[in-house]
Amino acid sequence: MKSSKNKKIKPCKCGSTEFISQPNRYDIYEIIENELVLINSPFIEDEIKLYCRQCSEELKNGADLL
């Protein structure tokens, strides 16, 4: 986990100090021998976005803080 030393951040307006990232991965399943099998979980190369875990407000410039 990267440290965000020297990058000051305050809690969300709602008071929460927890943030979640936008999902950037998806799972691919395939039917193999009549069973559903996970075959890959690629990452999407999009911009990282962070959201407040409590109220879902987007953290402005969140990717710059990582």
N, C-alpha and C positions, 0 to 999 in steps of 0.2 A: 504494500500500500504506500502510495506516495505521500509525503508530508507536505503540508501547505504552510510551512514556516514563512514568515514575512508576508503572508497574504492574509490580511485581516478580514474577518467575516463576522457578521452579527446574526443572531437567530432570525428566523422568519417573522414577519409582522404578527403572525398568530402565536408566536412564542416557541414554536418547535425548533429543535436543534438538529433534527434528522432530515436528510435529503435522500431521494432515490433517483436513479438514472433512468432515462428513457430506455425501454428495451432495445438492445442493439444486437440481438441474436435470435435466430429462429431455428426450429427443429424440422428435419426432414425425415419422414417415416416412409417405409416401403413394406408392402405385403410380401413376405418371404415364407414359403411353405405354409400358407394360410394363417400366418401370424403377423401382426403389425410390429415392425422392428425399427428402432431408431438407427438411422444410418449416417447422419451427419448433423452438426450443429454449427453452421457457419456464422461468423460475425458480420454485421453490416458496417461498412466504413462510412458512417454518417457522423455528423457533428455530435459531440456528447452534450446532452441537455440534462440538467438537474432540476428536480421538483421537490417541493416541501412534502414530506411524508404525511403530514397531518392535513394540510389544506389544498395541496396540489399546485400551489402557485409556483411558476417557473422562477428559478434563481437566475437573475440577470448575470451574464458573463460567467456562468458556472464552470464552463470548460476551462476558463483561464485560471481558475482556482485549483485545478487538479495538477 
